[in-house]
Amino acid sequence: IPVADAIIEDETGYYVFKCTVPVKDMDTEITAQIVLADGRKGSEVTYTVKKYIDYMLKNDEEYADEVELVTAMSDFGNYAATYFADETVGETPELPELSELSEEDLAYLENQQAVISEDTKNIYFGSSLLLKSDTILRHYFTKEVEIEGYEVKTKGDLYYIETEGIPAHELGDKIETTVVVGGEEITISYSPLSYAYIALNREGVDENLASLMHAMYLYHQAAQDYRQPTTNN
């Protein structure tokens, strides 16, 4: 990462470099090392997101405002690691039953149902949520579509578009997408939690996927509460 891309703190003068970590890799070691223009190298520093979470939880008086958020993030990471490895990875925390959620929370999830143009003429194929590298919402189509501001890509016989980098507190914000095919418009109103709603309510869904989506919802809820502590869902 070039120094020019660093954030310089006003108070300390420190150079801060960001590293994007997929949710499933919170326990994966990240090694950083300073390399100077003349080839000299500094010491290697190794850390994980999980170590930082554990530090905050051990110092919960200092980080009282963050405890709920980082706990939900840690749970989400554990369930993601389990889902993508297709096996139990370490200890996965027990999540509250959906039936134990408040009526307000259940209504919030109910409102996440996707809204698709009724007459799609089998052009809209479906949507998926990708979490391996980033939080990405993907819509598939059976025909090539036109849409401003998006790159239309292909996978097999399908065409798709993506919305990337959706932060935790916006996982419930529906993204309205309108594509054009042969002069006709198809509108899709869909959020990452729209995908979660399907996984949590459809029979026969893989148990690990349902648990992952449940943990994602709780993480989203904690992120909202952290940013707006007086605002309910």
C-alpha positions as a Markdown table, in Angstrom:
| # | Residue | x | y | z |
|---|---|---|---|---|
| 1 | Ile | 0.0 | 0.0 | 0.0 |
| 2 | Pro | 1.7 | 3.3 | -1.0 |
| 3 | Val | 2.3 | 5.8 | 1.7 |
| 4 | Ala | 0.3 | 8.3 | -0.4 |
| 5 | Asp | -2.8 | 6.2 | 0.4 |
| 6 | Ala | -2.3 | 6.4 | 4.1 |
| 7 | Ile | -4.5 | 8.4 | 6.5 |
| 8 | Ile | -2.3 | 10.7 | 8.7 |
| 9 | Glu | -3.7 | 11.3 | 12.2 |
| 10 | Asp | -3.7 | 14.9 | 13.2 |
| 11 | Glu | -3.0 | 14.3 | 16.9 |
| 12 | Thr | -0.2 | 11.7 | 16.6 |
| 13 | Gly | 1.1 | 12.2 | 13.1 |
| 14 | Tyr | 0.8 | 8.4 | 12.7 |
| 15 | Tyr | 0.3 | 6.9 | 9.2 |
| 16 | Val | -2.7 | 4.6 | 9.2 |
| 17 | Phe | -3.2 | 1.9 | 6.6 |
| 18 | Lys | -6.5 | 0.1 | 6.1 |
| 19 | Cys | -6.7 | -3.6 | 5.3 |
| 20 | Thr | -9.9 | -5.1 | 4.1 |
| 21 | Val | -10.6 | -8.4 | 5.8 |
| 22 | Pro | -13.4 | -10.8 | 4.6 |
| 23 | Val | -15.8 | -11.7 | 7.4 |
| 24 | Lys | -14.8 | -15.4 | 7.3 |
| 25 | Asp | -11.2 | -14.4 | 7.9 |
| 26 | Met | -11.4 | -12.6 | 11.2 |
| 27 | Asp | -9.1 | -15.2 | 12.8 |
| 28 | Thr | -6.7 | -15.2 | 9.9 |
| 29 | Glu | -3.3 | -13.6 | 10.6 |
| 30 | Ile | -2.4 | -10.5 | 8.7 |
| 31 | Thr | 1.3 | -9.5 | 8.4 |
| 32 | Ala | 2.4 | -5.9 | 7.9 |
| 33 | Gln | 5.8 | -4.7 | 7.1 |
| 34 | Ile | 7.2 | -1.3 | 6.2 |
| 35 | Val | 9.4 | -1.3 | 3.0 |
| 36 | Leu | 11.4 | 1.8 | 2.3 |
| 37 | Ala | 12.3 | 3.2 | -1.1 |
| 38 | Asp | 16.0 | 2.1 | -0.7 |
| 39 | Gly | 14.9 | -1.5 | 0.0 |
| 40 | Arg | 15.3 | -1.5 | 3.8 |
| 41 | Lys | 12.5 | -3.3 | 5.6 |
| 42 | Gly | 11.1 | -2.9 | 9.1 |
| 43 | Ser | 10.0 | -5.6 | 11.5 |
| 44 | Glu | 7.0 | -7.7 | 10.6 |
| 45 | Val | 3.9 | -7.2 | 12.7 |
| 46 | Thr | 1.3 | -9.9 | 12.8 |
| 47 | Tyr | -2.3 | -9.4 | 14.0 |
| 48 | Thr | -5.8 | -10.7 | 13.6 |
| 49 | Val | -9.2 | -9.0 | 13.8 |
| 50 | Lys | -10.2 | -11.6 | 16.4 |
| 51 | Lys | -7.2 | -10.6 | 18.7 |
| 52 | Tyr | -8.4 | -7.0 | 18.6 |
| 53 | Ile | -12.0 | -8.0 | 19.4 |
| 54 | Asp | -10.7 | -10.1 | 22.3 |
| 55 | Tyr | -8.7 | -7.2 | 23.6 |
| 56 | Met | -11.8 | -4.9 | 23.5 |
| 57 | Leu | -13.9 | -7.5 | 25.3 |
| 58 | Lys | -11.3 | -7.9 | 28.0 |
| 59 | Asn | -11.2 | -4.2 | 28.5 |
| 60 | Asp | -15.0 | -3.8 | 28.3 |
| 61 | Glu | -15.1 | -0.9 | 30.7 |
| 62 | Glu | -13.0 | 1.2 | 28.3 |
| 63 | Tyr | -14.9 | -0.1 | 25.3 |
| 64 | Ala | -18.4 | -0.3 | 26.8 |
| 65 | Asp | -20.0 | 1.4 | 23.8 |
| 66 | Glu | -18.4 | -1.1 | 21.4 |
| 67 | Val | -19.0 | -4.4 | 23.3 |
| 68 | Glu | -22.3 | -5.3 | 21.7 |
| 69 | Leu | -21.1 | -4.4 | 18.2 |
| 70 | Val | -17.8 | -6.4 | 18.3 |
| 71 | Thr | -19.5 | -9.4 | 20.0 |
| 72 | Ala | -22.0 | -9.5 | 17.1 |
| 73 | Met | -19.2 | -9.1 | 14.6 |
| 74 | Ser | -17.3 | -11.9 | 16.2 |
| 75 | Asp | -20.3 | -14.2 | 16.1 |
| 76 | Phe | -20.9 | -13.3 | 12.4 |
| 77 | Gly | -17.2 | -14.1 | 11.7 |
| 78 | Asn | -17.5 | -17.5 | 13.4 |
| 79 | Tyr | -20.6 | -18.5 | 11.5 |
| 80 | Ala | -19.1 | -17.3 | 8.2 |
| 81 | Ala | -15.9 | -19.4 | 8.8 |
| 82 | Thr | -18.1 | -22.4 | 9.6 |
| 83 | Tyr | -20.3 | -21.9 | 6.5 |
| 84 | Phe | -17.5 | -21.5 | 4.0 |
| 85 | Ala | -15.4 | -24.3 | 5.5 |
| 86 | Asp | -18.6 | -26.5 | 5.5 |
| 87 | Glu | -17.7 | -27.7 | 9.0 |
| 88 | Thr | -17.6 | -26.4 | 12.5 |
| 89 | Val | -14.6 | -24.0 | 13.0 |
| 90 | Gly | -13.9 | -23.4 | 16.7 |
| 91 | Glu | -16.9 | -22.5 | 18.9 |
| 92 | Thr | -19.9 | -21.0 | 17.2 |
| 93 | Pro | -22.0 | -19.1 | 19.8 |
| 94 | Glu | -25.6 | -20.0 | 20.3 |
| 95 | Leu | -27.9 | -17.5 | 18.7 |
| 96 | Pro | -31.3 | -16.4 | 20.1 |
| 97 | Glu | -34.2 | -18.1 | 18.4 |
| 98 | Leu | -35.9 | -16.0 | 15.8 |
| 99 | Ser | -39.1 | -16.5 | 17.7 |
| 100 | Glu | -37.4 | -14.7 | 20.6 |
| 101 | Leu | -36.9 | -11.5 | 18.6 |
| 102 | Ser | -39.1 | -8.6 | 19.4 |
| 103 | Glu | -42.2 | -7.9 | 17.3 |
| 104 | Glu | -40.4 | -4.9 | 16.0 |
| 105 | Asp | -37.4 | -6.9 | 14.8 |
| 106 | Leu | -39.7 | -9.5 | 13.2 |
| 107 | Ala | -41.6 | -6.8 | 11.4 |
| 108 | Tyr | -38.3 | -5.3 | 10.2 |
| 109 | Leu | -37.2 | -8.6 | 8.8 |
| 110 | Glu | -40.7 | -9.1 | 7.2 |
| 111 | Asn | -40.3 | -5.7 | 5.4 |
| 112 | Gln | -37.0 | -6.9 | 3.9 |
| 113 | Gln | -38.9 | -9.1 | 1.3 |
| 114 | Ala | -37.7 | -8.2 | -2.2 |
| 115 | Val | -40.0 | -6.4 | -4.6 |
| 116 | Ile | -39.6 | -7.4 | -8.3 |
| 117 | Ser | -41.4 | -6.0 | -11.3 |
| 118 | Glu | -44.4 | -8.4 | -11.9 |
| 119 | Asp | -43.9 | -8.9 | -15.6 |
| 120 | Thr | -40.2 | -9.8 | -15.9 |
| 121 | Lys | -40.8 | -12.2 | -18.8 |
| 122 | Asn | -38.4 | -14.7 | -17.2 |
| 123 | Ile | -35.5 | -12.2 | -17.7 |
| 124 | Tyr | -34.8 | -11.7 | -14.0 |
| 125 | Phe | -33.2 | -15.0 | -12.9 |
| 126 | Gly | -32.5 | -14.4 | -9.2 |
| 127 | Ser | -30.1 | -12.8 | -6.7 |
| 128 | Ser | -27.3 | -13.9 | -4.5 |
| 129 | Leu | -25.2 | -12.5 | -1.6 |
| 130 | Leu | -21.5 | -12.9 | -1.7 |
| 131 | Leu | -19.4 | -12.6 | 1.5 |
| 132 | Lys | -16.1 | -14.4 | 0.7 |
| 133 | Ser | -14.2 | -11.2 | -0.1 |
| 134 | Asp | -16.6 | -8.3 | 0.4 |
| 135 | Thr | -20.3 | -7.8 | 1.0 |
| 136 | Ile | -21.6 | -8.0 | -2.6 |
| 137 | Leu | -25.2 | -8.1 | -3.8 |
| 138 | Arg | -25.6 | -9.7 | -7.2 |
| 139 | His | -28.6 | -9.8 | -9.6 |
| 140 | Tyr | -28.7 | -12.4 | -12.4 |
| 141 | Phe | -30.6 | -12.1 | -15.8 |
| 142 | Thr | -31.2 | -14.5 | -18.6 |
| 143 | Lys | -30.7 | -11.7 | -21.2 |
| 144 | Glu | -28.2 | -9.0 | -21.6 |
| 145 | Val | -29.4 | -5.9 | -19.8 |
| 146 | Glu | -28.6 | -2.2 | -19.9 |
| 147 | Ile | -28.1 | -0.2 | -16.7 |
| 148 | Glu | -26.3 | 3.1 | -16.2 |
| 149 | Gly | -23.4 | 3.0 | -13.7 |
| 150 | Tyr | -22.9 | -0.7 | -13.6 |
| 151 | Glu | -20.7 | -3.1 | -15.6 |
| 152 | Val | -22.8 | -6.0 | -16.9 |
| 153 | Lys | -20.8 | -9.3 | -16.5 |
| 154 | Thr | -21.4 | -12.9 | -17.6 |
| 155 | Lys | -21.4 | -16.2 | -15.8 |
| 156 | Gly | -22.2 | -19.2 | -18.0 |
| 157 | Asp | -25.4 | -18.3 | -19.9 |
| 158 | Leu | -26.4 | -15.6 | -17.4 |
| 159 | Tyr | -25.7 | -11.9 | -17.1 |
| 160 | Tyr | -25.3 | -10.2 | -13.8 |
| 161 | Ile | -24.6 | -6.9 | -12.1 |
| 162 | Glu | -23.1 | -6.2 | -8.6 |
| 163 | Thr | -23.3 | -3.7 | -5.8 |
| 164 | Glu | -20.2 | -3.9 | -3.7 |
| 165 | Gly | -18.9 | -2.8 | -0.3 |
| 166 | Ile | -22.2 | -2.6 | 1.6 |
| 167 | Pro | -21.5 | -1.7 | 5.2 |
| 168 | Ala | -23.0 | -3.5 | 8.2 |
| 169 | His | -25.4 | -0.6 | 9.1 |
| 170 | Glu | -26.8 | -0.5 | 5.5 |
| 171 | Leu | -27.5 | -4.3 | 5.1 |
| 172 | Gly | -31.2 | -3.5 | 5.5 |
| 173 | Asp | -31.3 | -0.6 | 3.1 |
| 174 | Lys | -33.1 | -1.7 | -0.1 |
| 175 | Ile | -31.2 | -0.9 | -3.3 |
| 176 | Glu | -33.6 | -0.1 | -6.1 |
| 177 | Thr | -32.1 | -1.2 | -9.4 |
| 178 | Thr | -33.8 | -0.6 | -12.8 |
| 179 | Val | -32.5 | -2.4 | -15.9 |
| 180 | Val | -33.6 | -2.1 | -19.5 |
| 181 | Val | -34.1 | -5.0 | -21.9 |
| 182 | Gly | -35.4 | -4.4 | -25.3 |
| 183 | Gly | -36.8 | -1.0 | -24.3 |
| 184 | Glu | -38.7 | -2.5 | -21.3 |
| 185 | Glu | -37.7 | -1.8 | -17.7 |
| 186 | Ile | -37.4 | -4.3 | -14.8 |
| 187 | Thr | -37.1 | -2.8 | -11.3 |
| 188 | Ile | -35.6 | -4.8 | -8.4 |
| 189 | Ser | -35.8 | -3.5 | -4.8 |
| 190 | Tyr | -33.5 | -5.7 | -2.8 |
| 191 | Ser | -31.2 | -5.6 | 0.2 |
| 192 | Pro | -28.7 | -8.1 | 1.6 |
| 193 | Leu | -31.3 | -8.8 | 4.3 |
| 194 | Ser | -33.8 | -9.7 | 1.5 |
| 195 | Tyr | -31.5 | -12.6 | 0.8 |
| 196 | Ala | -31.3 | -13.3 | 4.6 |
| 197 | Tyr | -35.1 | -13.3 | 4.8 |
| 198 | Ile | -35.4 | -16.0 | 2.2 |
| 199 | Ala | -32.7 | -18.1 | 3.9 |
| 200 | Leu | -34.4 | -17.8 | 7.3 |
| 201 | Asn | -37.9 | -18.6 | 6.1 |
| 202 | Arg | -37.6 | -21.1 | 3.3 |
| 203 | Glu | -37.8 | -24.8 | 4.1 |
| 204 | Gly | -34.8 | -27.0 | 3.2 |
| 205 | Val | -32.2 | -24.2 | 3.4 |
| 206 | Asp | -28.7 | -25.4 | 4.6 |
| 207 | Glu | -28.6 | -25.0 | 8.4 |
| 208 | Asn | -25.1 | -23.3 | 8.3 |
| 209 | Leu | -26.4 | -20.7 | 5.8 |
| 210 | Ala | -29.5 | -20.0 | 7.9 |
| 211 | Ser | -27.3 | -19.5 | 11.0 |
| 212 | Leu | -24.9 | -17.3 | 9.0 |
| 213 | Met | -27.8 | -15.1 | 7.8 |
| 214 | His | -29.2 | -15.0 | 11.4 |
| 215 | Ala | -25.8 | -13.8 | 12.7 |
| 216 | Met | -25.6 | -11.2 | 9.9 |
| 217 | Tyr | -29.0 | -9.8 | 10.9 |
| 218 | Leu | -27.9 | -9.5 | 14.5 |
| 219 | Tyr | -24.6 | -7.8 | 13.4 |
| 220 | His | -26.6 | -5.4 | 11.3 |
| 221 | Gln | -28.9 | -4.6 | 14.2 |
| 222 | Ala | -25.8 | -4.0 | 16.5 |
| 223 | Ala | -24.2 | -1.8 | 13.9 |
| 224 | Gln | -27.4 | 0.3 | 13.6 |
| 225 | Asp | -27.7 | 0.6 | 17.4 |
| 226 | Tyr | -24.0 | 1.6 | 17.6 |
| 227 | Arg | -24.4 | 4.4 | 15.1 |
| 228 | Gln | -27.8 | 5.6 | 16.3 |
| 229 | Pro | -28.2 | 4.3 | 19.9 |
| 230 | Thr | -31.5 | 6.1 | 20.4 |
| 231 | Thr | -33.1 | 4.9 | 17.1 |
| 232 | Asn | -35.0 | 1.6 | 17.0 |
| 233 | Asn | -35.3 | -0.6 | 13.9 |
